Amino acid sequence: MHITMIGAGYVGLVSGACFADFGHDVICVDNNPAKIEALNKGEIPIYEPGLSELVLKNVREGRLSFTTNLGEAVQETNAAFIAVGTPSRRGDGHADLSYVYAAANELAQNLKGYTVIVDKSTVPVGTGDEVEKIIRETNPDADFDVASNPEFLREGAAISDFKRPDRIVIGVETERAADVMREIYRPLYLNQAPILMTSRRTAELTKYAANAFLATKITFINEMADLCEKVGANVQDVARGIGLDNRIGSKFLHAGPGYGGSCFPKDTLALIKTAQEYEAPSRIVEAVVEVNESRKSAMADKIIAACGGSVKGKTIALLGLTFKPNTDDMRDAPSIVIAQRLQQAGATIKAYDPEGVEQAKQVLTNIDYAPDPYSCLEGADAVAIITEWDAFRALDLKRVKTLLKSPTLIDLRNIYRPDEMQRQGFHYVSVGRSNS
């Protein structure tokens, strides 16, 4: 099959590379000439484990290419995937669909033969209807269908998620489009990945519902962590106790500083706006967003409290800045609010992240970025672990203690054991657990 991927960002590049690895011929299109030039030189603009190798392999074998010319890219295509950004619109929280609609308009002017237009971007209910309308008004003679095929990729595990998915959700309105989509995903039949064929609007809503539910699980366990601290319980044991119930499951039950990233923050907001528009407000999701936002500031307050109630004039070391490990994504990362709140309270910030420093520099200023974890700790009054990178799981605690001015470690990811930290002589603070 010939596939055009419109957008060479995170979703488009991962999806395009994986489709090519299945044996399809894929052209990734992006209107950013610098990005395309870099990709054609073998330079990958994002960090995702295994992606660079996958892209280079499929370029070398002739199945994957990059261009800024959409017209040429769709000449022989069977399916054109729209994988552009849908950020939260400033001011009201709605998904900004301008990039999706611009892609649809340009597609309409270049379609040749029957083509399935696939919304891969996360879009509100009814977006596929509008894409179809734009194309029909722009090119009444076009032979096409519009489908919805939301992605369920976890940053840091995207390639595995694409190749071994829990499910593939496809929303179509015609059997002709369904046949094309089945053929595209036929290589996954060997893995027995379930394909759920639905209406287009159902598929669009499914993506938002999934992300809102996962965000709810994270927020729920964070609130339980607060309660555990008050009553003397252990949130990790609570999470295991409820996670072993297969009706609940163990994933997304890790207490921490709140969710961030490119999906959960904007998708929960967009779902709230859609629900309000259709006069079916989602009170649970509204509460999730509110609680998660306050969570980030509360974690900064936890650090301040661990430092004796004031960080004025003190140096705080932050280990981990990205919203999760194995990515360089800083979008809505809890570290942003935490660092800024500490700065406002008078602290000097030192920070280290294995992959996210360049992205962090774009949103966090007046920070001393260190080249490694131990340089980050040197001379600091306290250290806080914000992101659970593997590199922080087995720190040399004796060395950590000698580098810090005082042995204060705030573990917002519960990496270490309180009893062990106490034996090592640390003032140790974690989340939802007794610290002794």
C-alpha positions as CSV (number, residue, x, y, z in Angstrom):
1,M,0.0,0.0,0.0
2,H,1.1,3.6,-0.6
3,I,0.6,5.8,2.4
4,T,1.1,9.5,2.9
5,M,1.7,10.8,6.4
6,I,0.9,14.5,6.7
7,G,2.9,15.8,9.7
8,A,6.4,14.5,10.6
9,G,6.0,15.2,14.3
10,Y,5.8,12.6,17.1
11,V,2.8,10.7,15.9
12,G,3.4,11.1,12.2
13,L,7.1,10.1,12.3
14,V,6.5,7.1,14.5
15,S,3.5,5.9,12.6
16,G,5.2,6.5,9.2
17,A,8.3,4.6,10.2
18,C,6.3,1.7,11.6
19,F,4.0,1.4,8.5
20,A,7.2,1.4,6.4
21,D,8.7,-1.3,8.5
22,F,5.5,-3.4,7.8
23,G,6.4,-3.1,4.1
24,H,4.2,-0.2,3.0
25,D,5.6,2.6,0.9
26,V,5.4,5.7,3.1
27,I,6.0,9.4,2.3
28,C,6.0,11.8,5.3
29,V,5.1,15.3,4.4
30,D,5.7,18.4,6.6
31,N,5.5,22.1,5.8
32,N,8.6,22.8,7.9
33,P,11.5,22.7,5.3
34,A,14.2,22.6,8.1
35,K,12.6,19.5,9.6
36,I,12.4,17.7,6.3
37,E,16.0,18.7,5.4
38,A,17.1,17.3,8.8
39,L,15.2,14.1,8.3
40,N,16.7,13.6,4.8
41,K,20.1,13.9,6.4
42,G,19.2,11.2,8.9
43,E,18.7,13.6,11.8
44,I,15.7,12.7,14.0
45,P,14.0,15.8,15.6
46,I,12.6,14.0,18.6
47,Y,13.9,11.5,21.2
48,E,12.1,8.2,21.2
49,P,13.9,4.9,21.9
50,G,14.5,2.9,18.7
51,L,13.0,5.5,16.4
52,S,16.3,6.7,14.8
53,E,17.3,3.2,13.9
54,L,13.9,2.4,12.5
55,V,13.7,5.5,10.4
56,L,17.2,5.1,9.0
57,K,16.6,1.4,8.2
58,N,13.5,2.1,6.2
59,V,14.9,5.1,4.4
60,R,17.9,2.9,3.4
61,E,15.6,0.2,2.2
62,G,13.6,2.6,0.1
63,R,10.2,2.4,1.8
64,L,10.3,5.7,3.7
65,S,10.9,9.2,2.4
66,F,10.3,12.8,3.4
67,T,9.1,15.9,1.4
68,T,7.4,19.3,1.8
69,N,5.5,18.7,-1.4
70,L,2.0,17.3,-0.6
71,G,0.9,17.3,-4.2
72,E,3.6,14.9,-5.3
73,A,3.2,12.8,-2.2
74,V,-0.5,11.9,-2.8
75,Q,-0.3,11.1,-6.5
76,E,-0.4,7.4,-6.0
77,T,-1.5,7.2,-2.4
78,N,-4.1,4.8,-1.1
79,A,-4.5,6.5,2.3
80,A,-3.5,9.9,3.5
81,F,-3.1,10.2,7.3
82,I,-3.5,13.6,8.9
83,A,-1.1,13.6,11.9
84,V,-0.7,17.3,12.7
85,G,-0.9,19.0,16.0
86,T,-4.2,19.8,17.8
87,P,-3.0,21.9,20.7
88,S,-5.4,23.5,23.2
89,R,-6.7,26.8,21.8
90,R,-5.6,29.8,23.8
91,G,-8.3,31.2,26.0
92,D,-11.0,28.5,25.9
93,G,-9.3,25.0,26.0
94,H,-10.9,23.8,22.7
95,A,-8.7,21.8,20.4
96,D,-7.1,24.0,17.8
97,L,-8.1,22.3,14.5
98,S,-6.6,24.9,12.1
99,Y,-3.8,22.5,11.1
100,V,-6.2,19.7,10.5
101,Y,-8.4,21.8,8.3
102,A,-5.5,23.3,6.4
103,A,-4.2,19.8,5.6
104,A,-7.7,18.8,4.4
105,N,-7.9,21.8,2.2
106,E,-4.5,21.2,0.6
107,L,-5.4,17.5,0.2
108,A,-8.6,18.4,-1.6
109,Q,-6.6,20.3,-4.2
110,N,-4.3,17.3,-4.9
111,L,-6.3,14.1,-4.7
112,K,-5.9,11.7,-7.6
113,G,-8.1,8.6,-7.6
114,Y,-9.8,7.0,-4.7
115,T,-8.2,7.9,-1.4
116,V,-9.0,7.3,2.2
117,I,-8.3,10.4,4.3
118,V,-7.5,9.3,7.9
119,D,-7.6,11.5,10.9
120,K,-4.7,10.2,13.0
121,S,-4.6,13.4,15.0
122,T,-6.6,13.5,18.3
123,V,-9.7,15.4,17.3
124,P,-13.1,16.2,18.8
125,V,-16.3,14.5,17.8
126,G,-17.5,15.7,14.4
127,T,-14.1,16.7,13.0
128,G,-14.3,14.0,10.4
129,D,-17.6,15.4,9.2
130,E,-16.0,18.8,8.8
131,V,-12.9,17.4,7.0
132,E,-15.3,15.6,4.6
133,K,-17.2,18.9,4.0
134,I,-14.0,20.9,3.3
135,I,-12.8,18.4,0.7
136,R,-16.2,18.1,-1.0
137,E,-16.6,21.9,-1.2
138,T,-13.1,22.4,-2.5
139,N,-13.1,19.5,-4.9
140,P,-16.6,18.2,-5.7
141,D,-15.2,15.6,-8.1
142,A,-12.9,14.0,-5.5
143,D,-13.3,10.2,-4.9
144,F,-12.6,9.7,-1.2
145,D,-13.7,8.6,2.2
146,V,-12.8,10.1,5.6
147,A,-11.9,7.7,8.5
148,S,-10.8,8.2,12.1
149,N,-7.9,6.1,13.4
150,P,-6.8,7.5,16.7
151,E,-3.4,6.7,18.0
152,F,-2.7,5.2,21.5
153,L,1.0,5.6,21.7
154,R,2.9,6.1,24.9
155,E,5.9,8.3,24.6
156,G,9.0,6.2,25.5
157,A,7.3,3.0,24.3
158,A,5.7,4.2,21.0
159,I,7.2,1.7,18.6
160,S,6.3,-1.3,20.7
161,D,2.8,0.2,21.2
162,F,2.4,0.6,17.4
163,K,3.6,-2.8,16.5
164,R,2.0,-4.7,19.4
165,P,-1.1,-2.7,20.2
166,D,-3.8,-3.5,22.7
167,R,-6.4,-2.6,20.0
168,I,-6.8,-0.7,16.8
169,V,-9.8,1.6,16.6
170,I,-11.0,2.5,13.1
171,G,-14.1,4.7,12.5
172,V,-15.5,4.5,9.0
173,E,-18.7,5.2,7.2
174,T,-18.3,2.9,4.1
175,E,-17.2,-0.6,3.6
176,R,-14.9,0.6,0.9
177,A,-12.9,2.6,3.4
178,A,-13.0,-0.3,5.9
179,D,-11.4,-2.6,3.3
180,V,-8.5,-0.2,2.7
181,M,-7.9,0.2,6.5
182,R,-8.0,-3.5,7.0
183,E,-5.3,-4.0,4.3
184,I,-3.1,-1.3,5.9
185,Y,-3.2,-3.0,9.3
186,R,-3.1,-6.6,7.9
187,P,0.5,-7.1,9.0
188,L,-0.7,-6.9,12.6
189,Y,-3.1,-9.8,12.1
190,L,-0.2,-12.1,13.0
191,N,-0.1,-10.5,16.4
192,Q,-3.9,-11.0,16.7
193,A,-4.3,-7.3,17.5
194,P,-8.1,-6.7,17.8
195,I,-9.5,-4.3,15.3
196,L,-12.6,-2.4,16.4
197,M,-14.5,-1.0,13.5
198,T,-16.9,1.7,14.6
199,S,-18.6,4.8,13.3
200,R,-16.4,7.8,12.7
201,R,-17.8,9.8,15.6
202,T,-17.5,6.8,18.0
203,A,-13.8,6.4,17.1
204,E,-13.2,10.1,17.7
205,L,-14.8,10.0,21.1
206,T,-13.0,6.8,22.1
207,K,-9.6,8.4,22.1
208,Y,-10.7,11.2,24.4
209,A,-12.6,8.8,26.7
210,A,-9.5,6.6,27.0
211,N,-7.2,9.4,27.9
212,A,-9.6,11.0,30.3
213,F,-10.0,7.7,32.1
214,L,-6.3,7.2,32.4
215,A,-5.9,10.7,33.7
216,T,-8.6,10.0,36.2
217,K,-6.7,6.9,37.5
218,I,-3.6,9.0,38.0
219,T,-5.4,11.8,39.8
220,F,-7.3,9.3,41.9
221,I,-4.2,7.6,43.2
222,N,-2.6,10.9,43.9
223,E,-5.5,11.9,46.1
224,M,-5.3,8.5,47.8
225,A,-1.6,9.3,48.4
226,D,-2.6,12.5,50.2
227,L,-5.0,10.5,52.4
228,C,-2.4,7.9,53.1
229,E,0.0,10.5,54.4
230,K,-2.7,11.7,56.8
231,V,-3.8,8.3,58.1
232,G,-0.4,6.5,58.1
233,A,-1.1,4.1,55.2
234,N,1.2,3.2,52.3
235,V,-0.1,4.3,48.8
236,Q,2.0,1.7,47.0
237,D,0.4,-1.1,48.9
238,V,-3.0,0.5,48.3
239,A,-2.2,0.7,44.6
240,R,-1.2,-3.0,44.6
241,G,-4.3,-3.9,46.5
242,I,-6.7,-2.3,44.1
243,G,-4.6,-3.0,41.0
244,L,-4.7,-6.7,41.5
245,D,-8.5,-6.5,41.0
246,N,-8.6,-7.2,37.2
247,R,-11.6,-4.8,36.9
248,I,-9.2,-2.0,37.8
249,G,-5.8,-3.1,36.7
250,S,-2.4,-2.0,38.0
251,K,-1.4,0.5,35.3
252,F,-1.5,4.3,35.9
253,L,-1.7,3.8,39.7
254,H,1.6,5.3,40.6
255,A,1.4,8.3,42.9
256,G,3.5,11.3,41.9
257,P,3.5,15.0,41.0
258,G,0.6,14.8,38.5
259,Y,0.2,14.0,34.8
260,G,1.6,16.1,32.0
261,G,2.7,15.6,28.4
262,S,1.3,16.2,25.0
263,C,-2.0,14.3,25.4
264,F,-3.7,14.2,28.8
265,P,-3.7,17.9,29.6
266,K,-5.1,19.0,26.2
267,D,-7.4,16.0,25.7
268,T,-9.1,16.3,29.0
269,L,-9.7,20.0,28.4
270,A,-11.0,19.3,24.9
271,L,-13.4,16.6,26.2
272,I,-14.7,19.0,28.8
273,K,-15.4,21.6,26.2
274,T,-17.1,19.1,23.9
275,A,-19.3,17.8,26.7
276,Q,-20.3,21.4,27.7
277,E,-21.2,22.2,24.1
278,Y,-23.5,19.2,23.9
279,E,-25.0,20.0,27.3
280,A,-23.7,16.8,28.8
281,P,-21.0,18.1,31.2
282,S,-18.4,15.7,32.4
283,R,-18.1,16.6,36.1
284,I,-15.6,13.9,36.9
285,V,-13.2,15.1,34.1
286,E,-13.6,18.7,35.2
287,A,-12.5,17.7,38.7
288,V,-9.6,15.7,37.4
289,V,-8.2,18.7,35.6
290,E,-8.6,21.0,38.6
291,V,-7.0,18.5,41.0
292,N,-4.1,17.8,38.7
293,E,-3.3,21.5,38.2
294,S,-3.3,22.0,42.0
295,R,-1.1,18.9,42.4
296,K,1.9,20.5,40.8
297,S,2.0,23.4,43.2
298,A,1.3,21.1,46.1
299,M,4.5,19.2,45.2
300,A,6.5,22.4,45.2
301,D,5.1,23.1,48.7
302,K,6.1,19.6,49.8
303,I,9.7,20.4,48.7
304,I,9.6,23.7,50.6
305,A,8.2,22.0,53.7
306,A,11.0,19.4,53.6
307,C,13.5,22.2,53.6
308,G,12.2,23.5,56.9
309,G,9.4,25.7,55.5
310,S,11.5,28.1,53.5
311,V,13.8,27.8,50.4
312,K,14.8,31.4,50.3
313,G,18.5,31.7,49.5
314,K,18.8,27.9,49.2
315,T,19.8,25.8,46.2
316,I,17.5,23.0,45.2
317,A,18.6,20.3,42.8
318,L,16.0,18.8,40.5
319,L,16.6,15.4,38.9
320,G,14.4,14.8,35.9
321,L,12.4,17.5,34.0
322,T,10.5,15.8,31.3
323,F,6.9,14.7,32.1
324,K,8.0,11.1,32.0
325,P,11.2,9.1,31.4
326,N,12.4,8.0,27.9
327,T,11.2,11.2,26.2
328,D,12.5,14.7,25.7
329,D,8.9,16.1,25.9
330,M,8.5,19.0,28.3
331,R,4.9,19.9,27.4
332,D,2.9,20.5,30.6
333,A,5.6,18.7,32.6
334,P,5.0,19.0,36.4
335,S,8.6,20.2,36.7
336,I,7.7,23.5,35.1
337,V,5.3,24.6,37.8
338,I,7.5,23.1,40.5
339,A,10.6,24.9,39.4
340,Q,8.9,28.2,38.9
341,R,7.1,28.0,42.3
342,L,10.5,27.2,44.0
343,Q,12.1,30.2,42.2
344,Q,9.2,32.4,43.3
345,A,9.9,31.3,46.9
346,G,13.5,32.5,46.6
347,A,15.3,29.3,45.6
348,T,18.2,28.9,43.1
349,I,17.5,25.9,40.9
350,K,20.0,23.4,39.5
351,A,18.6,20.7,37.2
352,Y,19.6,17.6,35.2
353,D,17.6,15.5,32.7
354,P,19.1,12.8,30.5
355,E,17.3,14.0,27.3
356,G,15.1,17.0,28.1
357,V,17.5,19.8,28.8
358,E,17.3,21.5,25.4
359,Q,13.5,21.4,25.5
360,A,13.5,22.6,29.1
361,K,15.6,25.6,28.3
362,Q,12.7,26.9,26.1
363,V,10.3,27.0,29.1
364,L,12.5,27.3,32.2
365,T,14.9,30.2,32.6
366,N,17.5,31.2,35.2
367,I,18.3,27.5,35.9
368,D,21.8,26.0,36.2
369,Y,21.6,22.9,33.9
370,A,24.1,20.3,35.0
371,P,25.8,17.7,32.7
372,D,25.2,14.7,35.0
373,P,23.3,13.9,38.2
374,Y,26.2,14.3,40.6
375,S,27.2,17.7,39.2
376,C,23.6,18.7,39.7
377,L,23.7,17.8,43.4
378,E,27.0,19.4,44.3
379,G,26.5,22.2,46.8
380,A,22.7,21.9,46.8
381,D,20.7,22.2,50.0
382,A,18.3,19.5,48.9
383,V,17.5,17.3,45.9
384,A,14.1,16.4,44.5
385,I,13.5,13.6,42.1
386,I,10.8,14.8,39.6
387,T,11.0,12.2,36.8
388,E,11.8,8.5,37.4
389,W,14.6,8.0,34.8
390,D,16.4,4.7,35.2
391,A,19.6,6.7,35.8
392,F,18.2,7.9,39.2
393,R,17.1,4.5,40.5
394,A,20.5,3.4,41.9
395,L,22.3,6.6,42.8
396,D,25.4,6.2,45.0
397,L,23.7,7.4,48.1
398,K,27.0,7.9,50.0
399,R,28.2,10.1,47.3
400,V,24.9,12.0,47.2
401,K,25.2,12.7,50.9
402,T,28.7,14.1,50.6
403,L,27.7,16.4,47.7
404,L,24.7,17.9,49.4
405,K,25.0,20.6,52.0
406,S,22.4,18.7,54.0
407,P,21.1,15.2,53.4
408,T,17.6,16.1,52.3
409,L,16.0,14.1,49.4
410,I,12.4,14.6,48.3
411,D,11.4,11.6,46.1
412,L,8.2,12.5,44.2
413,R,8.3,9.1,42.4
414,N,8.8,6.8,45.4
415,I,12.0,5.3,43.9
416,Y,13.7,4.6,47.2
417,R,12.6,2.8,50.4
418,P,12.0,5.0,53.4
419,D,13.7,2.6,55.9
420,E,16.8,2.4,53.8
421,M,17.0,6.1,53.4
422,Q,16.7,6.6,57.1
423,R,19.5,4.1,57.7
424,Q,21.7,6.1,55.3
425,G,21.1,9.2,57.3
426,F,18.8,11.1,54.9
427,H,16.0,13.4,55.7
428,Y,13.8,11.6,53.2
429,V,10.3,12.6,52.0
430,S,8.2,10.6,49.5
431,V,4.6,10.6,48.3
432,G,1.8,8.7,50.2
433,R,4.1,6.8,52.5
434,S,5.5,7.1,56.0
435,N,9.0,8.5,55.6
436,S,10.6,6.5,58.4
